[in-house]
Structures are given as C-alpha cells and as structure tokens.
C-alpha cells in the first residue's frame, strides 16, 4: 500500500497525515531508500539507458534544456514568472561535484510498504529518473504539498514522516553527501519551475489534445497551477 | 490564466460521454436521460459561450431600436411616466453599448500577446542585459506575479487546493 489505512490525504501523496507509529517506522526508511538510490553505481553497465553527465553544471543544463523545450511545446499561453524563473535558473546553475542517480519524483505516495511490518518494499514512478544533483530529490521530497505540519502547526514533516532538520541530518549521515542550503534553495526554485511546466503547460496540452481517458483530471490539475506558481514566486523573492 | 471555461467544458463533456455514460445502468431511465441532458447542456454551453458577449450586444442594440420605435410611435402623454423611464433606460443602454464594442476574444488575444512579448523581454534581459536591468525586471516581474497569482488563486478557490482558503480575498474584491 502507499499509505496506511488510518492515514488521511488528498490526491496521491498530497498532504498525507499519519499516526506517530507510522512516522517512527517509515520515516527512517524513507530517508534510507533515497540515500541508497543516490549511492547506486553510475556507469554505463549499471545504467545503460541513462545519459551520465560529467561533474559541473552539465546535469542541470541538460535538465533545463529538456524542460524548457517541454514548456515551449506544451504551453498554451506564456507566463512572465516562468520566463523569469527559467532565465534565473540558467544564470545561477550550481556546480554539482558528484552527479548521482535521481529518482525524480521521490515523495509520499511513490513507495509501497507492507502494513503488518511497516516495511518499504518498492519505490514507484521512475519515469522522471535521471542523473543529476542529489539536492534535487531532497528539494522535491521536501515540498510542503507532499507533507503535513506536526501537531504544533509549525513543524513541516517531510512526506508527513519526519521534520525537515531530521530528514536532512539522516540523509547526510546515510548517503555521505552534504546538503548545501544555497544549492537546496536553488533546487527548490527549480522544483517550483518544473512543477509549473508539468501542472500548467503539459496538463493543458494533454487535456486540450484529448490525449487520455483522464482529460478531465488533467484539466482539474490546471487549478493547482496558481498555488504552485505563488510558491515559486515566494522562493524566488528570497533568492534575489 | 490557463484554466478557462473552454478547457473545462471540453474535458467534462468527454469524461461524461466516454467514461461516465458507459458505466451508467441502462435500466435506470431517469439517470440515462438526465446524463444525456447534462451532456447536451454542456455542449450547448461550449458552443455558445464564445458568442455570449456578442449575443448580448446584439440584443441590446436591437432593443434600443425597438424602444426608440415604440416611443416614436406614441405621442399620447397618457404614457409619459413609462416613456420617461424607457427613454432614460435607452440612454443608459446606448451609452453602455458604445463602451461594450470590444469582443472578449480580442481582449484575450492581446493578453496573450502581452504575456508572450513581456516574457521574451525578460529572457532577453537576463541573457544580454546589465545587472541593474536584471534587478529591475526581476522586481517588476515578481510584483506582477504576486498580484496576478492572488487573483488566479482566488478564482480557483472553490476547487479546494488551498490549505488556508480563508486567507484569500474574494475574487470580486480583486477585480477592477
């Protein structure tokens, strides 16, 4: 299952609220799994279908090229903030010292676990996997929409499982990678821009071109676009 | 704003026709009939919505002609109270019609052109501009986004995406 039967949530993985016993058991595994993914060997034999960019800015540049093209192809109307974010991201590309295998959509709702022993047994939805900076998966998992706030109403629980500080500390310990706050903020902005591409441009194209039997869901997703862009706007305001 | 009525209607109709309709119990005549009526209503709405403003302008114009002809046909002062009210309303209508000649589709076209061209300018300034120019257009774009996104979030508020919906102003209070 992707969430306990006694948990509450909105759409898949969104705002999942879990009891403490689940947080205590699933939280550490949630961190361990992404640390293991990031430590996966990076060579052609291990990942024959992947482009493996060199250290430096190659991986983020590839990602920006890819998603900017998606925006150009899918968007119905332009958005000045999206143009600003794309230009800002290009201008401020951080150096990635050691690219890793990224899941690309690592969050609550994208893993399976067995309820009787609270053991994570599978990681789902690998279609956005690529090689890049580990900060991307961390920033993605930390999105507030995929988490919930603790009983105090102030402490964000990553994936509804563990506080941000604990999530980062455990990750650093298990992966051996450090989390640089400035780079993490960059990837939060990148996350916001990428979500804008998907939730506004691609969702519109899917719905408009009658691409699936779920066109109405794609159109419905357009409605979250303004909230996602408002978060992107606020993150950018902190960075400039 | 991307979530406009056209895409909502198109996808809702398709979902009803291709997903919901086949799943409706054929022996439930009331449900089958009302589903077909709902689909028909939405199809009519999708077809006519782009013409709604034009239709209203046309009706207003024709009613102005009609009321003018009515008043001209009567020189009896027995109806003075009514004709005075009708004349006042006709004057208001004529003034309104003069201000309402722009087609909403034209407004939308220019909105989209302005989005495209201002976006292109932002990209160009970040690519070729000076630091001071980048700082300036960044501040302007963030301010524009702040106001724009507040309106858009308020517009889609009934969809339930907001965690604190009460913190957003009503859309009626945000439009000029």
Interface residues (C-beta under 8 A of the other chain):
Chain A: X15 X76 X77 X78 X79 X80 X81 X82 X83 X84 X86 X87 X88 X90 X91 X200 X204 X207 X208 X210 X213 X215 X216 X218 X219 X220 X222 X223 X224 X225 X226 X227 X229 X230 X233 X236 X237 X240
Chain B: X1 X2 X3 X7 X8 X10 X11 X12 X14 X15 X18 X19 X111 X112 X115 X116 X118 X119 X120 X122 X123 X125 X126 X127 X135 X137 X138 X139 X141 X142 X144 X145 X146 X148 X149 X150 X152 X153 X155 X156 X159 X161 X162 X163
